Amino acid sequence: SHAGTYLLEGLAKLQEEQRDLKIDLIGHSAGSIAIAYMLDAAAERHPQFHVRNLILLAPAASADVFEHGIRANEAMFDSFRMFTMEDALECKDHLVPGVYPRSLLYLISGILDGEADSPVVGLRRHTSGESPYDDAPFIQVSQFLAQPENRLVLSRTRDDAEEGLRTLSARHGDFDNDVQTLASLTAIIAK
């Protein structure tokens, strides 16, 4: 069995045996893609499977993967939060200085996904709902992130931001080691 299938089967079995078991899923970058596929598989094989908190950090999932795996399975989780960067920070995050002048998500969107400027959920410009990103599939993701409130946390947040809504990540790789982001994850999970 594949690792993802093994994990899903194990979690579903544990949750069936321990009804009060709380499952929180956190995915950074490509981890968002794995989570989207996991939820899609869970909807088909384990419709009772339930996640308390679904948290994505600078997700590399395409809008289509997000739509089919996460948004279509919204009933499978109680809460959603996404941490990512404002576009100005994304543009300053030079993946390979002197060679590639943007972030990893820009590289994925611009080159690796097969078409120029393919929609990536972690790129704020793709989820802003503003032209030229104001039609399908961009607008569905934008609407999902807008309601309910606080689904989207854009770096860098103010010092007085509420617990669970703080991040100072300035690079794609910061989200899994930034002190403020980690404190936000801890606050979310502790509730």
C-alpha positions as CSV (number, residue, x, y, z in Angstrom):
1,S,0.0,0.0,0.0
2,H,1.1,3.6,-0.6
3,A,2.2,5.7,2.4
4,G,-0.9,8.0,2.0
5,T,-3.3,5.1,1.9
6,Y,-1.6,3.5,4.9
7,L,-1.9,6.7,6.9
8,L,-5.5,7.3,5.9
9,E,-6.5,3.7,6.7
10,G,-4.8,3.9,10.1
11,L,-6.3,7.3,11.0
12,A,-9.8,6.2,9.9
13,K,-9.5,3.0,12.0
14,L,-8.3,4.9,15.1
15,Q,-11.1,7.4,14.7
16,E,-13.6,4.6,14.4
17,E,-12.3,2.9,17.6
18,Q,-11.8,6.2,19.5
19,R,-14.8,8.4,18.8
20,D,-13.3,11.4,20.7
21,L,-10.1,11.3,18.7
22,K,-9.3,14.7,17.3
23,I,-7.4,14.8,14.0
24,D,-5.6,18.0,12.9
25,L,-3.9,18.0,9.5
26,I,-1.1,20.5,8.7
27,G,0.4,20.6,5.2
28,H,3.3,22.8,4.1
29,S,3.8,23.5,0.3
30,A,3.3,20.1,-1.5
31,G,1.8,18.7,1.8
32,S,-1.3,20.6,0.7
33,I,-1.5,18.4,-2.4
34,A,-1.2,15.2,-0.3
35,I,-3.9,16.4,2.1
36,A,-6.2,17.3,-0.8
37,Y,-5.8,13.8,-2.3
38,M,-6.2,12.2,1.2
39,L,-9.5,14.0,1.8
40,D,-10.8,13.0,-1.6
41,A,-9.9,9.4,-0.9
42,A,-11.4,9.6,2.6
43,A,-14.7,10.9,1.1
44,E,-14.9,7.9,-1.1
45,R,-13.6,5.2,1.3
46,H,-14.3,6.5,4.8
47,P,-17.1,9.1,4.6
48,Q,-17.3,9.2,8.5
49,F,-13.6,10.3,8.6
50,H,-13.4,13.8,10.2
51,V,-10.7,16.4,10.7
52,R,-10.9,19.1,13.4
53,N,-8.4,21.6,12.0
54,L,-7.1,21.7,8.4
55,I,-4.1,24.1,8.2
56,L,-2.1,24.8,5.0
57,L,1.2,26.7,5.0
58,A,2.1,28.3,1.7
59,P,0.2,25.6,-0.2
60,A,1.6,24.5,-3.6
61,A,-1.7,22.9,-4.6
62,S,-3.2,24.0,-7.9
63,A,-6.7,25.6,-7.7
64,D,-8.2,22.4,-9.3
65,V,-6.6,20.1,-6.8
66,F,-7.7,22.4,-4.0
67,E,-11.3,22.6,-5.4
68,H,-11.7,18.8,-5.8
69,G,-9.8,17.7,-2.7
70,I,-10.5,20.4,-0.1
71,R,-13.3,22.7,-1.1
72,A,-15.5,19.8,-2.3
73,N,-14.9,18.0,1.0
74,E,-15.5,20.9,3.3
75,A,-17.9,18.9,5.4
76,M,-15.0,16.6,6.5
77,F,-13.3,19.3,8.6
78,D,-14.5,21.8,11.2
79,S,-12.0,24.6,10.7
80,F,-9.7,25.7,8.0
81,R,-6.8,28.2,8.1
82,M,-4.2,29.0,5.4
83,F,-0.9,30.9,6.1
84,T,0.8,32.4,3.1
85,M,2.7,35.5,2.0
86,E,1.5,38.8,0.4
87,D,2.6,39.0,-3.2
88,A,5.3,41.7,-2.4
89,L,7.0,39.2,-0.1
90,E,6.6,36.4,-2.5
91,C,8.4,38.4,-5.2
92,K,11.3,39.2,-2.8
93,D,11.8,35.5,-1.9
94,H,14.5,34.6,-4.4
95,L,14.5,30.9,-4.8
96,V,18.0,30.9,-6.4
97,P,19.5,34.3,-6.2
98,G,20.9,35.5,-9.5
99,V,19.2,32.6,-11.3
100,Y,15.5,32.6,-10.4
101,P,14.2,35.9,-8.9
102,R,11.0,34.7,-7.3
103,S,9.7,32.1,-4.8
104,L,9.2,28.4,-5.2
105,L,5.4,29.0,-5.7
106,Y,6.1,31.3,-8.6
107,L,8.4,28.6,-10.1
108,I,5.6,26.0,-9.8
109,S,3.0,28.4,-11.2
110,G,5.1,29.7,-14.0
111,I,7.1,26.7,-15.2
112,L,6.5,23.4,-13.4
113,D,2.7,23.1,-13.6
114,G,2.9,22.9,-17.4
115,E,1.4,26.3,-18.3
116,A,2.4,29.8,-17.7
117,D,0.8,31.4,-14.6
118,S,-1.2,28.3,-13.6
119,P,-3.3,28.9,-10.5
120,V,-1.6,28.0,-7.3
121,V,-3.5,28.4,-4.0
122,G,-0.6,29.7,-2.0
123,L,0.0,32.6,-4.4
124,R,-2.0,35.5,-3.0
125,R,-2.4,37.1,-6.4
126,H,-4.3,34.0,-7.5
127,T,-6.7,34.1,-4.6
128,S,-7.3,37.8,-4.3
129,G,-10.4,37.8,-6.5
130,E,-9.0,40.7,-8.4
131,S,-8.6,40.9,-12.2
132,P,-7.2,39.0,-14.0
133,Y,-7.8,36.4,-11.3
134,D,-11.5,37.0,-10.9
135,D,-13.0,34.0,-12.8
136,A,-13.0,30.3,-12.4
137,P,-11.1,28.6,-10.8
138,F,-9.6,31.6,-9.0
139,I,-12.9,33.0,-7.7
140,Q,-14.1,29.8,-6.0
141,V,-10.9,29.6,-4.0
142,S,-11.1,33.3,-3.2
143,Q,-14.6,33.0,-1.9
144,F,-13.7,29.9,0.1
145,L,-10.9,31.8,1.8
146,A,-13.0,34.8,2.5
147,Q,-15.8,33.1,4.5
148,P,-15.9,32.4,7.4
149,E,-13.5,35.1,8.7
150,N,-9.9,34.3,9.5
151,R,-9.4,31.5,7.0
152,L,-6.5,33.3,5.4
153,V,-3.5,34.7,7.3
154,L,-1.1,36.8,5.2
155,S,2.5,37.3,6.2
156,R,3.7,39.5,7.8
157,T,1.0,40.1,10.4
158,R,1.0,42.9,13.0
159,D,2.5,42.3,16.4
160,D,-1.0,42.7,18.0
161,A,-2.6,40.1,15.8
162,E,-4.9,37.6,17.6
163,E,-3.4,34.3,18.7
164,G,-3.6,31.7,16.0
165,L,-3.4,34.5,13.3
166,R,0.2,35.5,13.5
167,T,3.1,34.9,11.1
168,L,6.3,36.7,10.2
169,S,7.4,34.3,7.5
170,A,9.2,36.1,4.7
171,R,10.3,33.1,2.7
172,H,8.5,30.0,1.5
173,G,10.7,27.9,3.7
174,D,10.0,29.9,6.8
175,F,6.5,28.7,7.5
176,D,7.6,25.5,9.2
177,N,10.1,27.2,11.5
178,D,8.9,30.8,12.0
179,V,8.3,31.3,15.7
180,Q,5.1,33.3,15.2
181,T,3.7,30.7,12.8
182,L,4.5,27.8,15.1
183,A,2.9,29.7,18.0
184,S,-0.2,30.1,15.8
185,L,-0.3,26.4,15.0
186,T,0.0,25.6,18.7
187,A,-2.8,28.0,19.6
188,I,-5.1,26.5,17.0
189,I,-4.5,22.9,18.0
190,A,-4.7,23.7,21.8
191,K,-8.3,24.9,21.4
